[in-house]
Amino acid sequence: MSETSVSDSLQLFAVPGVPMVREGDDLPGLLGDAIENAQLTIEDDDVLVVTSKLFSRAEGCVANRRDVVPGDRARWLARVVDKDEALVELILRESVAISRAAPGILITRHRLGFVSANSAIDASNTGYTDENIVLLMPKDPERSAAALRRRLCERFGVQIGIVVTDSHGRPFRAGTVGAAVAVAGVPALWDQRGRRDLGGRELQSTITAVADQIAAAADLVAGQADEGRPLVLVRGLRLPVCDGSINELLRDPERDLYA
């Protein structure tokens, strides 16, 4: 498809049978096998939504808090936010700036550019029994997404998109939602300026975060606890095949009123 357009309906399939990914695993191979074993067909324009944790585990982006030596800044900040000193040290290492710090809250601008709690470090579903081990974000999720897309397109002979997700909070709402942290083969934004509304008025400022919308929709079927559904197939979207980038979604810090 050459242009983005509105779909009349969407189908979302949580792909079963994805194993617990370990460091060094062939992630594209494992996900391709899970799709085939579930007897799901992959079609042109499908979008596969993959949780970032799969890439983190496969690429060894983990840290053991027992191995971390907190610096002076981390020790001071840990007292302010009432968090583990080693965890705060890791949060600082993964960030480029602190957005907000208060008891129980530490919000940072991640090295990848987005703003999130605790630099997106996660202690859930790590794949390890040691509670001191935490998952870090992949080093370059956009590159990982592109490599995954290339392998799966070759394997199934189709043109698909990839959206890599994480759970993010928002400064003006309670709760978390699925958010895109990388895309491959699909746009991150849909610029609808120039279209007409029902009254015939030209849209002046409507730019839709389509990658985040896909991530949030997939999050409803992927789950956040023990569901074990880290891969979701989304069908029914009509998106152009393009070299989209998550950087399109990241607001310039100088214009971010919440940073």
N, C-alpha and C positions, 0 to 999 in steps of 0.2 A: 504494500500500500504506500502511496506517495504522500498522503496527508492524514493527519490525525482526525478522527471523527467520533461521534458519540455512538456507543453501542446500545442496542435495544435490550440486551441481556448478557449476563456473564455466567460462566460456569467455573467453579473452583473445586479442584480435586486435591485433597491431601494425599500425597503418595506414601503408601505404607511400606514397611520393610527396610527403611534406611537404617543401616547398622550404626552402632556407636563408633564414630570416626576417631581414629587414633593418629598420632603424629606420624607423618610419612605415608599415610594411606593415599591411594590414587582416588581422589574425590570425584573427578568426572566419571571414572569407571564405576565407582560404587553407586553414584546417582543414576547413571545410565542403566545399570543392572536392576536397581530398584524400580525404575520406570518399566522396564521390560518384564520383570517378574510380576508386576501389578497388572500386566496386560493392558497398559495404557498406550494409546497411540499419540504421537507428537505431531502436530500439524504446523504449517506455516502460520506465523503471527501469534502462536502460543507464547506465553511468558511464564518462565519458571522462577518462582520466588524461593530464595534460599536464605536460611538464617546465617548470620555472620559467624555463629559459633562453629559451624562445620568447617569453615576456612581456618578459624583460629586453632581448632584442634588439629586439623590436618597439617597446618604449617608450624605447629609447635609454639604458638603465641600464648604461652602460659607463664605464670610466675608462682613461685612458692614464697609465701610471706616470711617463712622461717629463714630464708636465704637473703632477705632484704635488710640492709643496714640503713635506718632512717637518718637523714641529715637534720641539722638544727632547724631548718625551716619546717620540715615535716613534723618534727616533734612539737614545735610551737603550734602549728596549725592543727595537729591532732587534738591538742587540749581545747582549742577553740571550737572544733566541730564535734568533739567527743567521739572520735573514731580511732581505730587501731593505727599506731604509728607507721607500721610497715605498709599498711594499705594506703595511707596518705602519701607515703613516699612514692609508691607505684603510681598513684593518681597524678602526682606532680610530674613524674617522668613522662607520662603519656599526654600531658597537656602543654599548652603554650601560654595560658593565662587562666587566672581564677576569675570566674564571673560572680559567684556569691558564696559566702562562707558563714554558716550559723550553726548552732547546736543541732547535730543530726543531718546537716545539709552541706554538701560541697559540690558546687557546680562549676565546671571548667569548660574552657574552649579546648577541644581535643586537638592533637597534632594534625588530624585529618581535616580540621576546619569547623566541625559542627560543635554545638554547645550541648552538654549532657551532664547528668549527675555522675560523679565518681569516674570521670573520663571513660565511661562505658565499660568499666571493669566489672566482671560478673563472676559471682561465686556459685551460681546455679547451673546444673547440667554441664559440669565441666568434664565429666567422664572419668574423674578420679575420686577415690574414696577419701583421700586426704583433704580435709576441710580447709587447709591452709593454701591450697592451690586455687588460683583464680585465672580466668580467661581474660586476655587482652584482645583488643581489636586486631584484625589482620594488619600487617604492615602496609599493604597496598591493595585494598579490597577491589578497586576498579580493575587493576591488572589481573587479579585472581578471577574476577567475573568474566573478563574478556577471554581468558584461557579456558574457563569452563564452557562458555558459549561456543567457542571454536570447536572444542572436542565433541560436544553434544550435537552441534549442527552437522559435523562430519559423520557422526555415528548414525544419526536418524535421517540424514538427507533433507533437512528442513532449515528454514530461517526462523529462529526464535529469539526472544529477548530474555535477559537475565536481570532480576532485581535482587540485590542482597540487602537484608533487613536487620534491624536491631530494634529494641524497645526503647523509646524515648519519652520523657515527660515534656511538658510545655510550660512556659512561664505564666500563662494565663488560664490554664485549665488543670484540674486534678486528674490523676491517673496517667497511665502510659498508653501509647499507641504504637503500632508497627510503623517504622520509618525507614526510608531507603538510605543506605550508606554507600551503595555503589550500583551502577547500571551498566549494561552492555547490550548493544543492539536496539535499544529503545530510548526515547527522549526522557529526560528528567522533568522538563517543563513543557507545558502546552500553552503556547501564546495564542489566546483567543481574541486579541485585540483586532478590530476590523470586522468581526462577525456582527450579526444583527440580533437583537433580542426580539421578543414576541411583539413588541410595539414598533419594531423597525429601527430602533435606535442603535447606533454603532457602539460596540463595546470599546471602552477607552483604556481600561486598566485591568482587565480580566486575564490573569496568567495563572494557570492551574498547575499545582505540583502533582503531576500525574504519577510519578514514581512513588511518591508518598501515599497516594490514594491506592495504588496497587498493593503496596506493603501493608497498609491498614486492612484492606479487604482480606488479604491472605492470612493475616494474623488471627482473624476470627476462626479460621479452621485449623491453623497450625497449633494454637494454644500456647500457654506459657509455663505449664507445670510438667506433669509426667506423661503428656500425651504422646510424645515421641514422633511428632510430625513436622520435621524441619524443612520439608520440601513440598511446595504447593504449586500445582499447575493451574494457571489462569487462562481461560479460553473465552473468546468473544470480543477481545479488544481489537481495535483497528488502529494500529500505530505504525508510523514509518520506521523502516529499518535504518538506523542511523547510529553514529558514534556519539551518543549522548554521554554526558558527564555529570556526576553528582555535584560537581562544583557549581553548576547552574543553580542549585538549590541553596547554596550557602550565601547568606547575606554578608556583605562587606562589614567587618567589625565596626568601621566608622559610622555605618548607617544602622547598626543593630541597637535599638533602644533598650533591649533587654540584656545585653551582654555585660 
